[in-house]
Amino acid sequence: MALLEIRHLGLRLSDGRRLLDKVSLSLEKGQILGIVGESGSGKSLTALSILNLLSPEKFKYDACSEILFDGKNLLATKDIQKVRGDKIALIFQEPMSSLNPLHKIEKQIAETLVLHRGFNGKQAKREVLRLLKMTGIRNARRRMEAYPFELSGGQRQRVMIAMAMANNPEILIADEPTTALDVTVQKQIIDLLLDLKEKTGMAIIFISHDLRLVKKIADYICVMKDGKIIEANKAENLFLYPREDYTKELINSFFSLKNHNNIKKCETVLSAKNILVEFVLKKSFWGRPKEVLKAVNDISLSLKRGKTLGIVGESGSGKTTLGLALARLIPYKGQVLLEGVAGNVSKQLFRKTVQIVFQDPYNSLNPRMNVEDIVGEGLDVHFPTISKDERKKRIIKALYEVGLGADVAEKYPHEFSGGQRQRIAIARALVLEPEIVILDEPTSALDVTIQRQVMKLLQEIQEKRKISYIFISHDMAAVRAIADQIAVMRDGRIVEMGECEEIFNHPRQEYTKELIAAAM
């Protein structure tokens, strides 16, 4: 008998729009079930339905829908509170949004221990410490006193796992638990889940948009699209004998590699010398720095015209800070020079020449401005005398160049998918016709098929305009597909730098080898 069984799960919005259509699946004891598909396919809605977490005012289930656990239909039982966090636990996709920013880690994990197991303060404290150590958090006693914003992405995800494991659940639902994490941290989280499964015997539902990642952990895989399960099979059989074209597309969603020409003969368009970025962590009573973090420590590099420099490394290595310094958006020591421009470059000319695309387009696009105003904002600053017709013409041209059209100009950011918002962010950078674009994790948290589309778009624009890119990412596969040169960062320094294929085929540093092995 299955531990959990979903039968004919149908879900629609209160206005009648269908979200899930006859979803059926079963989970055996000790099994890892993978659910894969793009954003909007219904993966997370299925997970939330298991614990009946969707608002009944907004969402309506079909009358025939059943989610059976321990002899009860979880969609109809009044005792669902006893199941949530106790028998079935859920790890949400974004730990920073799921953890309370006002409470310390100890209090947030202890809450479920007090609620479900009746622990007192001392008992809860001891158990929280044990759980944090179990999930591999270093300095666990100290981390108990930390707030969520004081932890890295990987540490926050481990806290979520500790919280989910607090009551020894029979089923753990992991909803995109590795999204936007470094490849090495992804591997650590996967290994941790496998280890916990072996120790406790729990079953796991592992939800992801990355089929290759699910292959590493799942025994059985369900592929979802448009609210339906279109294919289901044992993991090894699904990869060997996929039936559906969509499944084949997910399996083959590797990036096509770039043709690398000789970059040594190309002229330098930007150079950086001895870049140092420091953050004061602690000050004395008199306001003098007592503890300083060197986020970027004495880095020198150069960027060739029409080529891409990839900057890779784990979270906290200094990648984004270096990118912001190269864009002159934060204070730094050293020199950032535009080659071929005599004398000191004015701030306005530099801003026009060097544009940046940020990691999260939803947060970097103003929600109160429509697409036309977002893309045209740079034109208003750098070309204040431009006519309305010319302004409109340039905006539409940039939108078409990124695969959108004139019809999106009046819409707002919330009306678009993640991939579309990233295209808008790229259009905003391109409208000024820059020579250099700094791309900070432009494909993280996007579906693998959308990642491939964005990467192809960037390559086409580079070939057409001869733009130079600085491509910042923790995804070695994406960097290999687009970069001509690679700089590997760790603890604020470049530990290895060279031409792309040389780095991948003959890495010198152990750290570089670890990054490549985790990604490939």
ChimeraX attribute file (.defattr): number of C-alpha atoms within 10 A of each C-alpha:
attribute: neighborCount
match mode: 1-to-1
recipient: residues
	/A:1	8
	/A:2	13
	/A:3	17
	/A:4	20
	/A:5	19
	/A:6	22
	/A:7	15
	/A:8	18
	/A:9	22
	/A:10	22
	/A:11	25
	/A:12	16
	/A:13	15
	/A:14	13
	/A:15	9
	/A:16	10
	/A:17	10
	/A:18	16
	/A:19	20
	/A:20	25
	/A:21	18
	/A:22	17
	/A:23	20
	/A:24	17
	/A:25	17
	/A:26	14
	/A:27	19
	/A:28	16
	/A:29	15
	/A:30	17
	/A:31	18
	/A:32	25
	/A:33	25
	/A:34	26
	/A:35	28
	/A:36	27
	/A:37	26
	/A:38	20
	/A:39	18
	/A:40	14
	/A:41	20
	/A:42	23
	/A:43	28
	/A:44	19
	/A:45	17
	/A:46	21
	/A:47	20
	/A:48	15
	/A:49	17
	/A:50	24
	/A:51	20
	/A:52	19
	/A:53	13
	/A:54	13
	/A:55	8
	/A:56	11
	/A:57	8
	/A:58	10
	/A:59	16
	/A:60	18
	/A:61	19
	/A:62	14
	/A:63	10
	/A:64	10
	/A:65	20
	/A:66	22
	/A:67	23
	/A:68	19
	/A:69	17
	/A:70	12
	/A:71	9
	/A:72	14
	/A:73	17
	/A:74	20
	/A:75	17
	/A:76	13
	/A:77	10
	/A:78	9
	/A:79	10
	/A:80	18
	/A:81	13
	/A:82	12
	/A:83	17
	/A:84	18
	/A:85	25
	/A:86	21
	/A:87	17
	/A:88	23
	/A:89	24
	/A:90	24
	/A:91	24
	/A:92	22
	/A:93	19
	/A:94	18
	/A:95	20
	/A:96	17
	/A:97	10
	/A:98	13
	/A:99	21
	/A:100	15
	/A:101	13
	/A:102	10
	/A:103	13
	/A:104	18
	/A:105	24
	/A:106	23
	/A:107	17
	/A:108	19
	/A:109	27
	/A:110	22
	/A:111	17
	/A:112	19
	/A:113	24
	/A:114	14
	/A:115	12
	/A:116	16
	/A:117	13
	/A:118	12
	/A:119	16
	/A:120	11
	/A:121	14
	/A:122	9
	/A:123	13
	/A:124	22
	/A:125	18
	/A:126	13
	/A:127	18
	/A:128	26
	/A:129	21
	/A:130	15
	/A:131	21
	/A:132	27
	/A:133	16
	/A:134	17
	/A:135	23
	/A:136	16
	/A:137	18
	/A:138	11
	/A:139	11
	/A:140	18
	/A:141	17
	/A:142	9
	/A:143	20
	/A:144	19
	/A:145	14
	/A:146	15
	/A:147	18
	/A:148	23
	/A:149	14
	/A:150	13
	/A:151	15
	/A:152	14
	/A:153	22
	/A:154	22
	/A:155	21
	/A:156	22
	/A:157	25
	/A:158	25
	/A:159	29
	/A:160	28
	/A:161	28
	/A:162	23
	/A:163	25
	/A:164	26
	/A:165	26
	/A:166	25
	/A:167	17
	/A:168	16
	/A:169	22
	/A:170	21
	/A:171	28
	/A:172	24
	/A:173	25
	/A:174	24
	/A:175	22
	/A:176	21
	/A:177	24
	/A:178	25
	/A:179	19
	/A:180	20
	/A:181	21
	/A:182	24
	/A:183	24
	/A:184	20
	/A:185	19
	/A:186	19
	/A:187	17
	/A:188	18
	/A:189	22
	/A:190	18
	/A:191	14
	/A:192	17
	/A:193	20
	/A:194	17
	/A:195	14
	/A:196	15
	/A:197	19
	/A:198	12
	/A:199	9
	/A:200	13
	/A:201	17
	/A:202	20
	/A:203	23
	/A:204	28
	/A:205	21
	/A:206	26
	/A:207	27
	/A:208	25
	/A:209	25
	/A:210	22
	/A:211	24
	/A:212	17
	/A:213	18
	/A:214	22
	/A:215	17
	/A:216	14
	/A:217	19
	/A:218	22
	/A:219	16
	/A:220	21
	/A:221	27
	/A:222	22
	/A:223	24
	/A:224	25
	/A:225	19
	/A:226	17
	/A:227	22
	/A:228	20
	/A:229	22
	/A:230	15
	/A:231	16
	/A:232	19
	/A:233	15
	/A:234	15
	/A:235	20
	/A:236	13
	/A:237	12
	/A:238	20
	/A:239	17
	/A:240	8
	/A:241	11
	/A:242	16
	/A:243	13
	/A:244	11
	/A:245	9
	/A:246	16
	/A:247	23
	/A:248	14
	/A:249	13
	/A:250	20
	/A:251	17
	/A:252	13
	/A:253	18
	/A:254	16
	/A:255	19
	/A:256	14
	/A:257	13
	/A:258	13
	/A:259	10
	/A:260	14
	/A:261	10
	/A:262	9
	/A:263	17
	/A:264	9
	/A:265	8
	/A:266	13
	/A:267	15
	/A:268	18
	/A:269	20
	/A:270	20
	/A:271	16
	/A:272	18
	/A:273	15
	/A:274	16
	/A:275	19
	/A:276	21
	/A:277	22
	/A:278	16
	/A:279	13
	/A:280	12
	/A:281	10
	/A:282	13
	/A:283	12
	/A:284	9
	/A:285	8
	/A:286	6
	/A:287	8
	/A:288	10
	/A:289	13
	/A:290	11
	/A:291	12
	/A:292	12
	/A:293	14
	/A:294	16
	/A:295	21
	/A:296	27
	/A:297	19
	/A:298	17
	/A:299	17
	/A:300	16
	/A:301	15
	/A:302	17
	/A:303	24
	/A:304	23
	/A:305	18
	/A:306	21
	/A:307	26
	/A:308	26
	/A:309	26
	/A:310	27
	/A:311	28
	/A:312	27
	/A:313	27
	/A:314	20
	/A:315	19
	/A:316	15
	/A:317	19
	/A:318	23
	/A:319	29
	/A:320	23
	/A:321	19
	/A:322	25
	/A:323	21
	/A:324	17
	/A:325	21
	/A:326	22
	/A:327	19
	/A:328	15
	/A:329	12
	/A:330	12
	/A:331	11
	/A:332	19
	/A:333	15
	/A:334	15
	/A:335	15
	/A:336	21
	/A:337	19
	/A:338	21
	/A:339	14
	/A:340	10
	/A:341	9
	/A:342	8
	/A:343	8
	/A:344	9
	/A:345	13
	/A:346	8
	/A:347	10
	/A:348	10
	/A:349	10
	/A:350	17
	/A:351	18
	/A:352	20
	/A:353	17
	/A:354	22
	/A:355	24
	/A:356	24
	/A:357	23
	/A:358	22
	/A:359	20
	/A:360	18
	/A:361	20
	/A:362	17
	/A:363	10
	/A:364	14
	/A:365	22
	/A:366	15
	/A:367	13
	/A:368	11
	/A:369	15
	/A:370	18
	/A:371	26
	/A:372	21
	/A:373	19
	/A:374	22
	/A:375	28
	/A:376	22
	/A:377	18
	/A:378	19
	/A:379	20
	/A:380	13
	/A:381	11
	/A:382	14
	/A:383	12
	/A:384	10
	/A:385	10
	/A:386	12
	/A:387	10
	/A:388	8
	/A:389	9
	/A:390	10
	/A:391	20
	/A:392	17
	/A:393	12
	/A:394	18
	/A:395	28
	/A:396	22
	/A:397	17
	/A:398	25
	/A:399	26
	/A:400	13
	/A:401	18
	/A:402	21
	/A:403	14
	/A:404	17
	/A:405	14
	/A:406	16
	/A:407	9
	/A:408	17
	/A:409	19
	/A:410	11
	/A:411	13
	/A:412	19
	/A:413	23
	/A:414	14
	/A:415	10
	/A:416	14
	/A:417	14
	/A:418	20
	/A:419	20
	/A:420	18
	/A:421	21
	/A:422	25
	/A:423	24
	/A:424	28
	/A:425	26
	/A:426	27
	/A:427	27
	/A:428	27
	/A:429	25
	/A:430	29
	/A:431	23
	/A:432	23
	/A:433	18
	/A:434	18
	/A:435	20
	/A:436	29
	/A:437	23
	/A:438	24
	/A:439	24
	/A:440	21
	/A:441	22
	/A:442	24
	/A:443	25
	/A:444	19
	/A:445	19
	/A:446	21
	/A:447	21
	/A:448	24
	/A:449	20
	/A:450	18
	/A:451	20
	/A:452	19
	/A:453	15
	/A:454	22
	/A:455	18
	/A:456	16
	/A:457	16
	/A:458	19
	/A:459	18
	/A:460	14
	/A:461	14
	/A:462	17
	/A:463	12
	/A:464	10
	/A:465	13
	/A:466	15
	/A:467	22
	/A:468	24
	/A:469	28
	/A:470	22
	/A:471	24
	/A:472	27
	/A:473	26
	/A:474	24
	/A:475	24
	/A:476	23
	/A:477	17
	/A:478	24
	/A:479	24
	/A:480	20
	/A:481	20
	/A:482	25
	/A:483	25
	/A:484	25
	/A:485	25
	/A:486	27
	/A:487	24
	/A:488	23
	/A:489	25
	/A:490	21
	/A:491	18
	/A:492	23
	/A:493	21
	/A:494	23
	/A:495	15
	/A:496	16
	/A:497	19
	/A:498	15
	/A:499	18
	/A:500	23
	/A:501	15
	/A:502	13
	/A:503	21
	/A:504	17
	/A:505	10
	/A:506	11
	/A:507	17
	/A:508	14
	/A:509	12
	/A:510	9
	/A:511	16
	/A:512	22
	/A:513	16
	/A:514	14
	/A:515	20
	/A:516	19
	/A:517	13
	/A:518	16
	/A:519	18
	/A:520	10
